[in-house]
Amino acid sequence: MTQHTEAKKKFLFLQGPHGPFFNRLGRMLRMAGADTYRVGFNAGDQFFWSDAKTYMAFTDTPEAWPGYFSDLIARLGITDIVLYGDTRPIHAEAVKTAQKNGLQVHVFEEGYLRPYWVTYERGGTNGHSRLMGLSVENMREALAGSDHDRTEAPDHWGDMRQHVYYGALYHWFVMFRNQQYSQFRRHRDLPVSREFQLYFKRLLLMPLHWADRTRATARIRNGGYPYHLALLQLEHDSSFVMHSPFAEMSEFLNLVIEGFASSAPRHHHLVFKAHPLETGRRNLRGEILEIATKYGVSDRVHHVRGGKLAALLDHARSAVTVNSTAGQQVLWRGLPLKVFGEAVYDKPEFVSTQPITEFFKSPHRPTAGAYGEFRQYLLETSQIAGGFYSLRGRRQLLRLVVDLMLAADDPYDALLAGTAAPRQALRVVS
């Protein structure tokens, strides 16, 4: 695999995942011979970048950002930009300008196959991913030259507590050390003080939430009734905001409960599984109960706080979601799945095209084998083993991703050309 072009690489980092991952990545790129720079938009960004000489604070108004960015990439001779998520306004503007000027755009996201992988793509992720235009047949052809064994999930290295901890720490700096960034405007609607409170409360209540979740899961698993899962997402997540037909989560809740009430067999139940990082921005449990009562099914509709999905999926009949990446765990088990938004895995071979009422009445199962090919294609291209938040996960991620960023071909083209970097064979540890 070609790892360097003749011109020296100059990477400009924008906003990254909470925590030290971007800082570690920049350090390794410098060790490889590249130059790295970082633009920060608040004190949280600044805290997590250790090289003060290459850090630039953007303290102007958001309206000044496009001109500032254009001048900066020209002045520094930037060849590549690196960012986490491509839909927040500052990133969307930067991507548009970078592509217009022929720069390479490296986008990180939470893994399509989370929690054991992260997503790395060039140009865009989720609804902007190249996967959106690829058919399963295209993927099958690209895999024809690959003789790697199926990659299974490794032993656990992710840590939700570290994810929540870094989120709380980041927002603490934005709350109490942000004087330099008086023009800072968040891409989310909540004030940063409220965001910090929610993260901190989430951290403190983890033991109580665990107990509540354990009891609720046990009641459902021992209930003896067939049930369908509804996989909830964070309402402010970019996949929901930018790539779904719903303006707010309550629209999805109403659609699903109404469809269930009108068509599911009367002995079936519906279980709403909250996102693991749900911080209580809104009372979803209360809303679900209110809607279920309206349709006369409150005794058959349940809500479970975050946590792992496997315990509930093991006995589920089907699942519905807007476009959560957790949908891939459903497909991995061969269960019927209905999605409402844009998702990279929304392929007719394994995602139901039935109306919601027909789906709850008699859901169609995925075509045998098709999802396995799709999953293997992801593991050979955009899914990189590791994680952003735990030390072990970052080490694992950096072993591969730096070479991928320095390669001439992006992971999709490299697989077709036969120049893809080898991936480690991962094993399940019980």
Secondary structure in CASP SS format (residue, H / E / C, confidence):
PFRMAT SS
TARGET T0000
AUTHOR 0000-0000-0000
METHOD secondary structure of the structure
MODEL  1
M C 1.00
T C 1.00
Q C 1.00
H C 1.00
T C 1.00
E C 1.00
A C 1.00
K C 1.00
K C 1.00
K E 1.00
F E 1.00
L E 1.00
F E 1.00
L C 1.00
Q C 1.00
G C 1.00
P C 1.00
H C 1.00
G C 1.00
P C 1.00
F H 1.00
F H 1.00
N H 1.00
R H 1.00
L H 1.00
G H 1.00
R H 1.00
M H 1.00
L H 1.00
R H 1.00
M H 1.00
A C 1.00
G C 1.00
A C 1.00
D E 1.00
T E 1.00
Y E 1.00
R E 1.00
V E 1.00
G E 1.00
F C 1.00
N C 1.00
A H 1.00
G H 1.00
D H 1.00
Q H 1.00
F H 1.00
F C 1.00
W C 1.00
S C 1.00
D C 1.00
A H 1.00
K H 1.00
T H 1.00
Y E 1.00
M E 1.00
A E 1.00
F C 1.00
T C 1.00
D C 1.00
T C 1.00
P H 1.00
E H 1.00
A H 1.00
W H 1.00
P H 1.00
G H 1.00
Y H 1.00
F H 1.00
S H 1.00
D H 1.00
L H 1.00
I H 1.00
A H 1.00
R H 1.00
L H 1.00
G C 1.00
I C 1.00
T C 1.00
D E 1.00
I E 1.00
V E 1.00
L E 1.00
Y E 1.00
G C 1.00
D C 1.00
T C 1.00
R C 1.00
P H 1.00
I H 1.00
H H 1.00
A H 1.00
E H 1.00
A H 1.00
V H 1.00
K H 1.00
T H 1.00
A H 1.00
Q H 1.00
K H 1.00
N C 1.00
G C 1.00
L C 1.00
Q E 1.00
V E 1.00
H E 1.00
V E 1.00
F E 1.00
E E 1.00
E E 1.00
G C 1.00
Y C 1.00
L C 1.00
R C 1.00
P C 1.00
Y C 1.00
W E 1.00
V E 1.00
T E 1.00
Y E 1.00
E E 1.00
R E 1.00
G C 1.00
G C 1.00
T C 1.00
N H 1.00
G H 1.00
H H 1.00
S C 1.00
R H 1.00
L H 1.00
M H 1.00
G H 1.00
L C 1.00
S C 1.00
V H 1.00
E H 1.00
N H 1.00
M H 1.00
R H 1.00
E H 1.00
A H 1.00
L H 1.00
A C 1.00
G C 1.00
S C 1.00
D C 1.00
H C 1.00
D C 1.00
R C 1.00
T C 1.00
E C 1.00
A C 1.00
P C 1.00
D C 1.00
H C 1.00
W C 1.00
G C 1.00
D C 1.00
M H 1.00
R H 1.00
Q H 1.00
H H 1.00
V H 1.00
Y H 1.00
Y H 1.00
G H 1.00
A H 1.00
L H 1.00
Y H 1.00
H H 1.00
W H 1.00
F H 1.00
V H 1.00
M H 1.00
F H 1.00
R C 1.00
N C 1.00
Q H 1.00
Q H 1.00
Y H 1.00
S C 1.00
Q C 1.00
F C 1.00
R C 1.00
R C 1.00
H C 1.00
R C 1.00
D C 1.00
L C 1.00
P C 1.00
V H 1.00
S H 1.00
R H 1.00
E H 1.00
F H 1.00
Q H 1.00
L H 1.00
Y H 1.00
F H 1.00
K H 1.00
R H 1.00
L H 1.00
L H 1.00
L C 1.00
M H 1.00
P H 1.00
L H 1.00
H H 1.00
W H 1.00
A H 1.00
D H 1.00
R H 1.00
T H 1.00
R H 1.00
A H 1.00
T H 1.00
A H 1.00
R H 1.00
I H 1.00
R H 1.00
N C 1.00
G C 1.00
G C 1.00
Y C 1.00
P C 1.00
Y E 1.00
H E 1.00
L E 1.00
A E 1.00
L E 1.00
L C 1.00
Q C 1.00
L C 1.00
E C 1.00
H C 1.00
D C 1.00
S H 1.00
S H 1.00
F H 1.00
V H 1.00
M H 1.00
H C 1.00
S C 1.00
P C 1.00
F C 1.00
A C 1.00
E C 1.00
M H 1.00
S H 1.00
E H 1.00
F H 1.00
L H 1.00
N H 1.00
L H 1.00
V H 1.00
I H 1.00
E H 1.00
G H 1.00
F H 1.00
A H 1.00
S H 1.00
S H 1.00
A C 1.00
P C 1.00
R C 1.00
H C 1.00
H C 1.00
H E 1.00
L E 1.00
V E 1.00
F E 1.00
K E 1.00
A C 1.00
H C 1.00
P C 1.00
L C 1.00
E C 1.00
T C 1.00
G C 1.00
R C 1.00
R C 1.00
N C 1.00
L H 1.00
R H 1.00
G H 1.00
E H 1.00
I H 1.00
L H 1.00
E H 1.00
I H 1.00
A H 1.00
T H 1.00
K H 1.00
Y C 1.00
G C 1.00
V C 1.00
S H 1.00
D H 1.00
R H 1.00
V E 1.00
H E 1.00
H E 1.00
V E 1.00
R C 1.00
G C 1.00
G C 1.00
K C 1.00
L C 1.00
A H 1.00
A H 1.00
L H 1.00
L H 1.00
D C 1.00
H C 1.00
A C 1.00
R C 1.00
S E 1.00
A E 1.00
V E 1.00
T E 1.00
V C 1.00
N C 1.00
S C 1.00
T C 1.00
A C 1.00
G H 1.00
Q H 1.00
Q H 1.00
V H 1.00
L H 1.00
W H 1.00
R C 1.00
G C 1.00
L C 1.00
P C 1.00
L E 1.00
K E 1.00
V E 1.00
F C 1.00
G C 1.00
E C 1.00
A C 1.00
V C 1.00
Y C 1.00
D C 1.00
K C 1.00
P C 1.00
E C 1.00
F C 1.00
V C 1.00
S C 1.00
T C 1.00
Q C 1.00
P C 1.00
I H 1.00
T H 1.00
E H 1.00
F H 1.00
F H 1.00
K H 1.00
S C 1.00
P C 1.00
H C 1.00
R C 1.00
P C 1.00
T C 1.00
A C 1.00
G C 1.00
A H 1.00
Y H 1.00
G H 1.00
E H 1.00
F H 1.00
R H 1.00
Q H 1.00
Y H 1.00
L H 1.00
L H 1.00
E H 1.00
T C 1.00
S C 1.00
Q E 1.00
I E 1.00
A E 1.00
G C 1.00
G C 1.00
F C 1.00
Y C 1.00
S C 1.00
L H 1.00
R H 1.00
G H 1.00
R H 1.00
R H 1.00
Q H 1.00
L H 1.00
L H 1.00
R H 1.00
L H 1.00
V H 1.00
V H 1.00
D H 1.00
L H 1.00
M H 1.00
L H 1.00
A C 1.00
A C 1.00
D C 1.00
D C 1.00
P H 1.00
Y H 1.00
D H 1.00
A H 1.00
L H 1.00
L H 1.00
A H 1.00
G C 1.00
T C 1.00
A C 1.00
A C 1.00
P C 1.00
R C 1.00
Q C 1.00
A C 1.00
L C 1.00
R C 1.00
V C 1.00
V C 1.00
S C 1.00
END
